[in-house]
Structures are given as C-alpha cells and as structure tokens.
C-alpha cells in the first residue's frame, strides 16, 4: 500500500488485479498438464480478443 497515495487508487488496482488473477490462476497443481495447457490457451485467446 505504500506505493499508492490514495485508498481509491489502491482499491481500483486491487479490483482489476483480482479479476485478472482469477482469470489466469488456473491451479496448476490440481489438473494434469494437457488440461492446464488447454485452459491457459483459452485464457490467453480471450485476453487477446479483449485487447484487440
């Protein structure tokens, strides 16, 4: 929090970070390699369409 001057800025960052983290954090230790790769590819494809 020391890098954020205002609480509102911190809240904005935390909100966006939480959404992105949930989108990309796929709990690698709970799925096999193939499933992880498929989910990761799908997440990256969705991200690319959103940023295009």
N, C-alpha and C positions, 0 to 999 in steps of 0.2 A: 504494500500500500504506500510505501514511502515515495514511490515514483509518481504517484497520482496526486495532483494538487487538490482536486475536488472529489468528494464522495460520488457525485453524479457520474464523473468520468470513469471512476473505478467500477461503478455498477454497470455502465454501458459495456465496458470491456469484459467484465465477468459474464454478462449475459451472452454476448457474441461468442466468447471463448467456450462457454459451456455448451452452446449449440454445436459448434464445430468439433469440439472434443467428443461429444456424444456421437457425432456423425462418423468420425474416423477411428474412435477407440473401439476395436472390434473384439476385444477379449481373446487375444491370440491363444492363450493357454487353455481355452475351453473348446476350441474347434480344431479340426485337422487342417493340414496345410492347404489342400485343394479348396475347401470351403472358405478359408481365410483369404486366399488369393481371389476367389470369385467375389467375395464381399468387398474386398479392397478395390478391385477393379470397378465394381459398380459404384462405390462411393466416389472414386476419382472421376468417373464418367459423369456422374451427376454434378459434381463440383465444376467440371469444365463447362457443362451446359449452363450452369448458373452464372458463370463468369463471362460467358460469350455474349 
